[in-house]
Amino acid sequence: MRIGVLTGGGDCPGLNAVIRAVVTKGTAEYGHEFVGFLDGWRGPLKGLTRPLTAADVADLVEVGGTVLGSSRTNPYSVDGGLDRIRHNLEDAGVDALIALGGEDTLGVAKRLTDDGFGVVGVPKTIDNDLSATDYTFGFDTAVSIAAESIDRLRTTAQSHHRTMVVEVMGRHAGWIALHSGMATGANVILIPEQDFDLGQVCRWVEACHARGVAPIVVAAEGAQPAGGAESLKDQERDAFGHVRLGGIGDWLAEELEERTGMESRSVVLGHLQRGGTPTAYDRVLSTRLGLHAIDAAHERDFGTMVALRGTDIVRVSLAEATGALKTVSPERYAEAATFFG
Ligand code: F6P
């Protein structure tokens, strides 16, 4: 077989480790050939490719980013997009695709499968919000980066008796906020799944100051006050209809300073959470997902996504994976809330 590989959506530590595993096993065990499509779905749409041999991918296990490039291109929002993809895949002599992505990229993969082309998906996103898998690769790295940053912010906050608000990624799901906040003993964690009561946040912050602790408030970018709205960077939408979030940290720090009288600062961790080398956990998870993805493609088990269940890698349908986002349950949030204030 000749198999195309692409990486779509926001980049994520571990993408290169998946590519390495797919190509290494696919070449050595099955004798398949590979072609890399560049910049997510823009590659198949515009016929942008690069060679992808075992030698090309041999040393990629710890390298961040993606050697294939990425974009948020949605071929279904382009006139004649499906026909152009069909034509370009045929031109490249490709029999199947392995697509590494989150809800948007894999949503396209599902539609392509429905439209008769063979695609296997691999779950990628630092947000960890894809259904049907316990974890996505990249999440552990993002949480580790956020946790190290929060540890560092705590000492400077303590020196200055300040409230420190840390804004982390997480558009619709607060997994990064929840895990990085729990790991660092954050005094308040705010997630998109539960609107927060500003008065209650002030009371937690004041309780910390009263006992001589500089409070750390971890806020997911999609968190919002009850009766308020998401903080947006601007009004633009990407090809999948998503707005760019950002600003909740600054807004909250100002409100907290005004309402509690305690000096406050905010830090936006932003794309630092997606950059650099994956953790050892993510390298292993990515490698295992890649090994199983090439098995699925070899067996022509299309319309599937490889997923982590417990410690096993299993196959689920792309429909199940992209049907609904995996969000933080009230029970999981309540566990973290035990330590607020
Ligand atoms: O990939 C997911 C994500 O990191 C979200 O957490 C975040 O809202 C978004 O991507 C940022 O996208 P961009 O890189 O396009 O600014």
Boltz pocket constraint, residues with backbone or C-beta under 6 A from the ligand:
constraints:
  - pocket:
      binder: B
      contacts: [[A, 9], [A, 10], [A, 11], [A, 125], [A, 126], [A, 127], [A, 169], [A, 170], [A, 171], [A, 221], [A, 245], [A, 274]]
      max_distance: 6.0
